[in-house]
Amino acid sequence: MDSTTSTSKKRRIMIITADESVIEQIQNNTNASFIKSIVLDGNGDNVEVSQSNIRTIQAEAQSLPAKKQKTGTLTCVVCSSPANGYNFDAITCESCKAFFRRNALKDSVELECRRGNNCDITIDSRRRCGACRLAKCLKSGMNRDRLLTAEQKAVKLRKIEENRNLTTLTHSEPRKDNQDEDVKPIITAVHSDAPSPKSTNLLLVKDVADLLPNEPPSEKQGLLSLKDLQRVETIQLSYEQRIELAAREGLPWNPTVHATTLLDHINSHSVTALRLLSFFKQIPEFNDLNVHDRVTLIKYNLMPLTILNCTLSYDVKTETIQEAKSDVPWDSSILLTVHGDQIYQRVKKIFESFSRIAKYDQRIIQLALITLILTKGFSANSNVSEPILNDGLAVYRAQSYYTELLWKYLETVHGYGKAIHIFNELVAHFMSWQALQNYLARNLPKMLTPAEMNDLLPIMKSLINIQ
C-alpha cells in the first residue's frame, strides 16, 4: 500500500435524524463537499441527494404549496390538539402519546407540580408541567397496562428465543408414548348432542392434524421465524387500530347509546361488525382475495365470530363487554330474556371458555379470528345456501397460512404440550358454538315483528341473512 492510499483514507459518520435543523447546522459549519445526504420519503423509496443539488431541492420545496393537513375530527383528550387515533386506550395526539410512553411508569416523586397540581393542559402549555399532564393522561383514560405490554416486548422476545433454543434441543429427544394420546381430541372433540359440522369445517381440523404428526414437528412447523414474529406484532397493532378506522368510515349506530329493545341490541352489533371488518381489511392475504369471495366470507362468517371477538373486550371483574371506554357496556341479559335460561347458560359456558384463552394470551384469539374468517362454511347455518367461491384455492391457501402461523405461535411461545391443549379447546368450543349459533340464527327472525324487521340496519340484515 502506497502513502497516497493510506493518507486518503477517511472516516465516515452516519447521522440518522428527522430534524432538518441538525442537517442544516452540519452543512453550515462543515466542509460541504464531504457531505452526502439520503432522504427517505413517505413511500419508503430512497432518494439520494448530493451536496451540489441540496440547495436546489430546498428552493423547490419552499416554492411548493404547503402540505395539506389531515382534516380528521379527532381531538386529543389531553391537550385538545388534533389527534391521530387511539393510543393506550384513549384518543391522543402524537405528542401526548410519546409523553405518556416516557413518563407513565415513573415514580410520582420524579414529576412534581409547582402550582398546586392544578395546571391547565393545552397545546401551548402541555410542556410546562409534566405532573399535571400525566395526571390528565390517566384521568382521560390512558392505560398504563398497555404501556407495560409494550415495555415487556423485549423481555418476551428474549423468552421466545430461549424457548426456540429449548425446543430445538428437545426435538432431538425420543417422543414419549403418551404424546400420541394428546393429539386425538383434536379430531374427536365434538359434543355428542351437537350436529355433525359441515365437511368444509373439517379442513381446519385436518390442517391442525397435519401440523401435529406422530414424530416431533420440524423447526419450520414448530418455530416462529423473525418474519412470523413481525407478522404477529402487526396483527396485534391492526386489531388495536380497528376502532379508530371504523369510526373514520362512519358507524350506523352510536355506541354510546343504550340499547333497550331486542331490535336495538341487534342493530348495536353493527358497531362490532364494522370494527371487525376494519381489522380484516388490514390483513394483506384477506384483501388480496377475489372481491366476491371477500363478501361471501364476511356475510356468512362475521356474525359467528362476534362471540370470540367479545372475549378480547371482556372485563372479568365487572363481567362487562366494552370495546372502547366511551362505549355503553353490552348487556348479556338480553340473551336470557329472549332465549331463556338453558340457551343463556350454554352460550355463557362457551364464552367463558374462550375468555380464559383470551385472558391467557390475546394474540391467540386475534390469530384465530383471521383463521376462521377465512374458513369456508364456518357459519354452519342450515337455513341458507352459501355461494361457491370464485377462487377457493386462494382462500384455502390464506386460511392454511394463518392456521400454521397460529400453531407455530402457540408452540413457540407456550410450548408443544400447552399448544395442543389450547388448540383442542379452540376446536372443541368452536364446534359447540357452530351448533348453538345455527339454532340462534334460525330462531332470531321469529323474535322480531315485521315492523322491526324493516327497521333492522342493512348491514345486520345482510349478516343475519334476512331478506
N, C-alpha and C positions, 0 to 999 in steps of 0.2 A: 504494500500500500504506500503510495507516494504522499508527500506532505500536503499537496493540494487537496487530496481526497479527505485526509484527516481533519484539515482545518475548515473544510466546507461543511462538515457535519453539524447540523443544527438541532437544537432541542425543539420539540413540538408540544404545544399545550392545547388541549381541547377544553373549551368552555361551553357548557350547555345552559342556556338561560332563556326565559320567556320575557325578561326585562330588557327592552330595547335600549334603555339608557346605559346599561352596562356595556353594550357593544359600542355605543357612541363614545363613551369615555375612553375605551381602549383605542378606538380609531383616532381620537383627537390627541392622545398622549403617547402614541406608539408609532414606530415607522410603519406607515400604512402599506408599504409594498410587501410586507411579510404577512399581511392579514388576509385570510381567506374565509368567507362565511358560507354556511349552508343554511338555507331557510326551509323549514318544514311547513308545508301548507296544511290546511284543514283536511285535505283528502288523503294525506299520508304520502304524497309524492315528494321526492327530494328535488329541490331546485338549487343548483349550485350557482353561487354568485361570486364573481371575482371582485377585487377591490376596485378595478377600473370602472366597473359599471354600478357600484353600490349607490353612488350619488344620483345616477340617472334613475335607478329604480325608486329611490326615496322621493325624488322630484315627481315621478309619475304617480306614486302612491298618494302624495299630497294633493295632486290635481284631481284625483278620482273623487266621486261623491262619497260622503260618509256611509259606512256600512249600515244597512237598515237594521234597526234593533228589533228584537222579537216583541211582538205585541201581545204576549200572553197576559192573562188576567190574574195570574198567581201572585200573591203578595207575601213576603216573609213575615211570619208571625212574631218574629223577634224585633226586627228593626224597621219593618214596613217598606223595605226596598223591593224591587221586582225579584220574584223567586224563580228558581229553576226546577222545583219539584219537591217530592218528599225526601227528606234526609233525616235519618234517625227518628222516624215516625212523626215528623212534622214538616209543614211546608216552609222552607227556608231558602235564603239566598246562598250563594257560594261562600261569601264571607263568613256568615254565621255558621255554616256547615263546617268550614275549616276551623273556626274558633272553638266550636264545640268539640271537635275531634282532638284539638290540642289541650283543652282545659277541663273537660268533663270529669276526668279521673283524678284531677289534682286535689290535694287536701284543701279544706276550706281556709286554712291558715295562710296558704300561698296567695289567695286572692282576697284582698281586703278593701272595702269601700271606705272612703274618707268623708263621705257626705251622708252618713246615716242610712245606707242601704236603700236609698230612695231615688236613684238616678233615673232619668228618663232616657230610654234607649231608642234612638232613632238612627237613620242612615248617617247623620252627621256626628252624632255623639257616641256611637256604639264602641269606639276605640278608647273612650276616656275612662271607663270603669269596667274592668273585667269581672268583678264580683257581681255587680248588678246585671251585667249581660248574661253571665252564666245562670244566675237565678231566674232570669226571664226565659232563657232557653228551656230550663227544666219545667217552669210553670206553664210554658206554652206547649208542652207535650213531648219535647225531645227526650229520647230514651237512652239512658246510659248502657242498658243491656245490649243495644245494637252496637255501640262502640266497643264493648267488651268482646263481642263476637269478632269485630274487625281486628282488634288488637291481638286476639288469640290465633289469628290465621297463621302466623309464623310458627307458633307452637304446634298447631295442628299439622302443618306441613312437615315439621320435623318428626312428629309421631307417625305420619304416613310413611315417611322414608324409613323409619325404624321397622314399621310393620312390613314394608316391602322387603327389607333385608331378612326379617324373620321368616316371612313366607317363603322366600327363595330357599332358605335353609331347610324348612320343613318339607318342601316339595321333594327333596331327595330321600326323605324317610319313608318306610313302607306304610301303606294305608291300613288303618285298623279295620277289622271286620265289621264292627257295629256302625261304621260310617255309611255303609250301603243302606242301612235301615233308615238313616236320617233323610235320605233323598226321596223315599217312597211317598210321603204325604203330599209332595208337590203334584203328583198325578192323581191321587185319590182323595184329596181334601175337599170333598163335596158333601154337604149335609144330606142325609137320607131323605128328608122331606122336601128338598129343593128339586125342581125340574131339571132335566138334562140341559146344559148350556148348548148354544149353537155350536156347530162344528168349527166355525171360524174362530171362536173364542179359544179353542184348544191350541191354536197357533202359538199364543203366548206361553202356554204351559209347555208345549213341545220345545219352544226355543229355550226355556229355562232348563229343561232336561238335557238339551244339547250342551248347555254350559256346565252341567254337573255330571260328567262322565264317571265311570267306575274308578278310573285311575285319577291321580291328583291333577287338577287343572293346570294348564300351562301358564307361563308368565303372561303371554298375550291375552289369555282369557281372564286370568285372575287378578291382574295388577293394573292400576291406572298409570298411563303414561303422563308426561307433563302436559301434552295436548289435551288428554282426557280431563285432567285436573283443572285446566283452564276453562274447559267447556262447562264443567260442573259449577265453577265460580261464576261464569257468565249467566248460567241458568238461574242461579240464586239472585243475581242482580236484576235480571229480566223480570223475575217474579215480583221483586220489590217495586219495580217501576210500573207495574200493571195499573195501579190505582191512578197514578198521575196521567198515564197515557189515555186511559179510558175517560177520565174527566175532561181531557183536552178535546176528545172527539165528541163529547156530549153524552149525557146519560138520560134515558127516557123516564127515569124515576128518581126522585130526590131521596138519597139515602138518609137524610136527617129527619124524614117524616115518619111518624109511627104508623105501622100497618094495623088496621083494626078489623078488617074483614078478610075472609079467605081470598077474595079477589085481590085485595091489596097485598097480601102476603105473596101470592103468585107473581104479581107484577113487580114487587120489590126484588124478586130473584133476578130480574133483568140486569140489575147492577152487578151482581156477582158474575153473571154470564158474560157481560161485556168486559169486565176486568179479566176474566179468564181468557177471553178471546184476545185481549191486548197482550197477554202473556204468550199465547201460542203464536201470535203474529211475529214475535221476536225470535222464534226458533227457525233457523235457516232451512232445515230439512222439511218443515211444515210449509213454509212459504214457497218452496220450490215445487210443491205438488201441483198437479192439474187443478185449475180453479174450481171446476165442478166437483172434483174429489174432496177438496177442502170444505166445500159447502156441505157435502154429504156427511163427512166426518163430524163437522160441527153440529149439524142438525140432529144427528142420531146419537152422538157420544157425549155432548157437552153436559146435558142435564144429569146423567148418572154420575158425572164427575164432581158435581157440586158438594156431595157429602164428603168426599176426600179433600176438596179444597177448603171446606169449612174447618177441618181439623187444624189447619195452619193458623187460624184466627181464633181458636178456642182458648178461653181462659179457664183453667181448671178450678181456680179458687172461686171465681164468681159464677162459673158454669154458664158463661155467655159467649156468643159468637159475634165478633165485631172486627171487621176488616180494617177500618180506619177509625181514628179516635172520634171523628165527627159523626160517624155512622150511628144510627139507632141500633142497639144490640138486637140480634134476631131472637124472637120468642119461639122456642121449640114446642110450647104448649099447644100451638095450633095443630100439631100432629095428633096430639091426644084428643083434642076436641073433634077433629074431622074424621080420624080413622079409628079411634078407640084405643084402649089401653094395650091390647095384645099387639097390634101393629106398632104402637109407640115404643113398647119395650123391646121389640125386635130391632127397630131402627136404632134405638139408643144403644143396644148391645154392640151392633156393628160399628156405630160411630165411635164408641169408647175404645174399641179395638184399634181402629185407625188412629185415634187420638194418642194412644200410647206410643205408636210408632212415630207420629209427628213430634211428640214431646222428646222422644229419644234422639231423633235426627230429622229435621225438617227437609233436608235435601233428598231424603228417600222419597218423601211424598211428592216433591217437585218433579223428580225424575219419573215417578210413577204416573203423574198427570200427563206428561208428554207421551209416555209409552202407551197409555190407554186411549188417548185421543186419536192415536194412530192405529188402533185395533179395530178392524172392520167387524161389525156385528156385536160390538161390546154392549150395546143398549139392551139386547135380548127382549125387545118389545114385540110381542106376538101380534099386536094389532096392526102393525104397519109392515110394509114390504120395502126394504131398503134397495135403492137402485144399485146396479153393478158399477163398480169403479171404472173410470176410463183408463187409468194406469195403475192397476192393482199391484203390479210388481214394484213400482216406485214407493207406494205406501208401505208394502211389506219390508222393503229394504230400510226405510226410515224407522219403522217400528222395531226391526231387528237390531238396528244400531243402538237405539235407546234402551232396548231390553238388555243388551250386552253391557252398555255403559252403566245401567243400574246395578247389574250383577257385579261388575268389576269394582264399582264404588263400594258396594256392600262388603265384598270380600276384602278389599284393601284396607278400608277404614275400620271395619268391625270384626274382621276375621272370618275364616271359612265356616266354622260351626254356627256362629251368630247369623251369618248371611243366609244360610239355609233356613234357620228358624224364622227370620223376618220375612223371607220370600214365601215360605209356607203360609204364614199369616196373611200376607197380602193376597195371594191367590185364593185361599180358602174364603176369606171375608168378601172378596170381590164376587165370587160365585154366589155366595149367600145374598149379597146385595143385588145382583142381577135378578134373582128370582123375586125378591121383595120389590124391587123397583118396577118390575114388569107388572106386578099387582097394582102398585100405586098409579102407574101410567094408565092402566085400563079403567081404574075407578075414579080418577080425578075429574074427568069431564062430567061424571054423574053428580058430582057435588056442586056444580055450578048451574045457575039458571040460564036460559037462553040470553037474557039481557046481559048477564055477567060474562057470558062467552063473547059477546060482541065488544065488551069493554076490556077484554084482555089486550095487552100490548102486542103489536105484531110480532116482535121477536119471541115472546113467550108462546104465542100461537104456533109459531114455527118449531120451537124447541120441544113442545109437548104434543106436537103433531095433531093440532086441532085445525080443521079446515074452516 
